[in-house]
Amino acid sequence: MGKTSAGNKTVGPSAVLLAALLTLAVTLTVTLTTGAAPGAAEDGKARLTEDFMARLAAYPGLAKLPEADRARGLKCLVDAFVADIPEDVAGQLADMVEKKIPADKPLAMRWLVIEKGDNPERNAQVKARVHEGCPDLEGVFHGG
């Protein structure tokens, strides 16, 4: 994957994906109060994955990545993000996003916030999954 320049700082494609993932986490947290259309997947992790994939696929920042890397990078990061969420919790999060149940903001914040300063345990967890699944994207957490 190539790198682009942002001012005096070189930014790799993984930094773009991190920005997309962080934007998704914020968007999903906001969506808990505004609602979203339910997904077609049945189990919680699959529903959450489907929602993340759909929302991030439309993120304009992904256009900065080489086209050949977008789908794989997106899938890797979404898989890493969802991997450690227990099935029942993933179902609850998906239900909240779909407005099937009332929002539980502490639960959403526990699992959807991955910034190192705000949720270091979750950040480390997702970072480890990225390392396992796609070590070439490890740099996704630079500065995060």
Buried (B, 14 or more C-beta within 10 A) or exposed (E): BEEEEEEEEEBBBBBBBBBBBBBBBEBBBEBBEEEBEBBEBEEBBBBBBBBBBEBBEEBEBBEBBEEEBBEBBBBBBBBBBBBBBEEEBBBBBBBBBBBEBEBBEEBBBBBBBBBBEEBEEBBEBBBBBBBEBBEBBEBBBEEB
